[in-house]
Amino acid sequence: MAKIKEPGIAELEAALQDRYREIGMLTKYLAETQDALAEERAAHAQTREALEIAELASRSYHEVIQSTSWRMTAPLRAIMSRLKH
């Protein structure tokens, strides 16, 4: 025997199925967005690490250039440079 549905029930069931599909699509979109965010955070961390390394190298370079021994050996480096060319 066929089940008799009240008027409007079919429309409500169709709307419910549409919502389930929408929830599925939004859940997938959320997962993709979370994956993209994780990738961006990893890239940001790598960039920050590279910047820290560059800043450390810059500080080390300036410390050497400003050191007494670097300034005292400047004439010797100049002579050696001229002899090489």
C-alpha positions as CSV (number, residue, x, y, z in Angstrom):
1,M,0.0,0.0,0.0
2,A,1.4,3.4,-1.0
3,K,2.1,5.8,1.7
4,I,-0.1,8.9,1.5
5,K,1.8,12.1,2.3
6,E,0.3,15.3,3.5
7,P,0.4,18.3,1.2
8,G,3.7,20.2,1.6
9,I,5.7,17.2,3.1
10,A,7.4,16.4,-0.3
11,E,8.5,20.1,-0.6
12,L,9.8,20.0,3.0
13,E,11.7,16.8,2.4
14,A,13.2,18.2,-0.8
15,A,14.2,21.4,1.0
16,L,15.7,19.2,3.7
17,Q,17.7,17.3,1.1
18,D,18.9,20.6,-0.4
19,R,20.1,21.7,3.0
20,Y,21.9,18.4,3.6
21,R,23.7,18.9,0.2
22,E,24.5,22.5,1.1
23,I,25.9,21.4,4.5
24,G,28.1,18.8,2.7
25,M,29.4,21.4,0.3
26,L,30.0,23.9,3.1
27,T,31.8,21.2,5.1
28,K,34.0,20.5,2.2
29,Y,34.7,24.2,1.6
30,L,35.5,24.6,5.3
31,A,38.0,21.7,5.2
32,E,39.7,23.2,2.0
33,T,39.8,26.6,3.6
34,Q,41.4,25.1,6.8
35,D,44.0,23.3,4.6
36,A,44.8,26.5,2.8
37,L,45.1,28.4,6.1
38,A,47.5,25.8,7.4
39,E,49.6,26.1,4.2
40,E,49.7,29.9,4.6
41,R,50.7,29.6,8.2
42,A,53.5,27.3,7.3
43,A,54.7,29.7,4.6
44,H,54.5,32.6,7.0
45,A,56.6,30.7,9.5
46,Q,59.2,29.9,6.9
47,T,59.3,33.6,5.8
48,R,59.6,34.7,9.4
49,E,62.5,32.3,10.0
50,A,64.2,33.5,6.8
51,L,63.8,37.1,8.0
52,E,65.3,36.3,11.4
53,I,68.3,34.6,9.7
54,A,68.8,37.6,7.4
55,E,68.6,40.0,10.3
56,L,71.2,37.9,12.2
57,A,73.5,37.9,9.2
58,S,73.1,41.7,8.8
59,R,73.9,42.3,12.5
60,S,77.0,40.0,12.2
61,Y,78.1,41.8,9.1
62,H,77.8,45.2,10.8
63,E,79.6,44.0,13.9
64,V,82.6,42.8,11.7
65,I,82.6,46.0,9.6
66,Q,82.6,48.2,12.8
67,S,85.2,46.1,14.6
68,T,88.6,47.4,15.5
69,S,90.4,44.6,13.7
70,W,88.5,45.2,10.5
71,R,89.4,48.9,10.5
72,M,93.0,48.1,11.4
73,T,93.4,45.7,8.5
74,A,91.8,48.0,5.9
75,P,95.1,49.2,4.5
76,L,96.4,45.6,4.2
77,R,93.1,44.5,2.4
78,A,93.5,47.5,0.1
79,I,97.1,46.6,-0.8
80,M,96.1,42.9,-1.4
81,S,93.3,44.0,-3.6
82,R,95.6,46.1,-5.8
83,L,98.1,43.3,-6.0
84,K,95.4,40.9,-7.2
85,H,94.4,43.2,-10.1
